[in-house]
């Protein structure tokens, strides 16, 4: 469940998170639709080819099973990648955790955030999701992309506000040279 970031949540202990969200499975809706259509076409082609060539029905059946399994594996890998992705915001940093068999954990200090953009195409708007693009002064990861987030415009405004507040309260000033 998405929790909006509030200033009171940011004034608490560093271990308390202002939000801890996972991307929506809807981010892969076009991919799932395409694979669903591919599955239907594979089954239809398999049935028709077995009707036209009954002598090869056992071989055609196995081809259909293998092709259907490949489609199912494709859907499963995308679903599992979203399931094992978490975005956590606490009072000092944004942490992104991803991975099923291998784990990747990246953190972005909030004072380094320079700009937050929200991108949403027509089908994402219908599903209530979008993508946050965070531009930062981090040397190794100057751009972070959070896909499939709900309440994107609110999160964008909150991240921008929190980053500005932290820089103002701590007296941190950044000078960007050569960008």
N, C-alpha and C positions, 0 to 999 in steps of 0.2 A: 504494500500500500504506500502511496506517495504521501509524504508529510511536508508541508511547506516550511521553509526556513524562516524562523523568527529571530529577532534580536535577542529575546530572552533565552532561546535555545543556544545561541552562540555565546552567551555570557556564563554558561554552565561549565562544568568540568570538561577538560579536553576529551575525555573518553566518551562523553555523551554525543551522539550523532544528531545533527539537525535533520538530515534525511539519510535513509538507507534504502535505495531503490534498485530494482532490476529492470532492464529494458522489457518492453512489451513484446510478446511473441508476434504481435501484429506487424512488426517491422518487416517480417519476411512474408507478408500476405501475398504479394505477387509471385514470389518464389514458390510458395505452397500451392497457389492456384495453377501455375505452370506445371508443376510436378503432378498435381491431381489430374490435369488434362492429359499429360503424358501417360499416366497410368491407365486412364480410360481408353486412350488410343492403342496402347499396347494390348490391353485385353480384347478390344474390338478386332484388332488386326490378327491376334492369335486365334480367336474364334473363327473368323472368316477364313484364315489360311488352313485351319484344321478341317473346315467344311470343304474347301476346294481341293485339298491334298490329304485325304484321310490316311493314306499309306505312311505319311510322315508325321502323323499326329503326335506320337510319343516324343519325337525330337522337337517339334514345334512347341509342345507343352513345356518342355524344359527351357527352351529359349524364352518363353513368356514368363516363366517363374524367375529366371535369372534377371531379365530386364525389369520386372516388377520389384525384385529385391534391391536392385541398384537405385531405383526411384525412391524406395522406402529409406534406404541408407542416406540418400541425399537430403531428404526431409529431416531425418533423425539428427544428422550432424548439425544442421542449422538450428534446430530446436534446442539441442543440447548446448550449443554455444551461447544462446541467449539465456538459458536456464542458469548457467554457471558464470554469469556476468553480474557484478554488483557495483553500484556507484554510492559512495558514502561521503557525506560532508560533515565534518566536525568543526570545532571552533578555529582550527588553524589550517586545515588542508582538505583537499578533495582527493579521495582515494578511489582508484579504479582497479577492481579485481576481475580477472578473466581466466578461463581455462578449465578444462575437464581433466585431461590426463597430465598436462603440464600447467603450471600456474604462473600467471604474470600479475604483478602488483605494482602499480605506478601511483605516485602521490604528487600532487601539485600544491605547493604552498599558496594560500589564498592571496597573499600580498603580491604575488607574481602575476595574477590575472590582470590583463590589460583590456581585453574586450571579450564579450560573450555574444554570439550570434545564434539565432534560432532559425532553422530551415525546415520548411514543411511543404511537401508537394500535395497535389490535389487528393490523392488517395490516403495520404497520412492525415490530412485534415479531416477526412470523413471518419477515420478511425481514432482521432483524438491523440495522435502521437506525432513526434517530430525528432529532429536532431539538433543537439546543442554543439556548437563549434566554439571552443575556448582558445583564444589566442593569449599567450603568456610570454613573459621574459625568461622562461626556463631555457637554459642553454641547449639541453638535449631533446626536450619535447616541447617545442614552441607552440604546437597545436594539438589539442586533445579533442576527440570527437566522441560525444555520448549519443548513441543511437537509440531510438525507440523509447524516448522519455515522454511521459504524460505530463501535462501542465507545463509545457516547455516555456511559454512566454513568462509565466510566473517564476520558474526556476532561473531563467535568464536574468530577470530583474533582480531577484534575490541574490544571485551570485555576484552580480555587478555591484549591488549595494553593499554586500558584506565585504568584498574586496576593497572597495573605496573606504569603508569604515575602518577596516583593519589598518590600511596604509595611513589614514588620518590619525588614528589613535596611537599608533606606534611611531609616527614621525618618519616612516619609510618613504623615501623619494627615489624613483628610478629614472635614470637618464638612458634613453634608447639612442644608440649611435649606430648609424649605418643600416637601418632597416627601412 
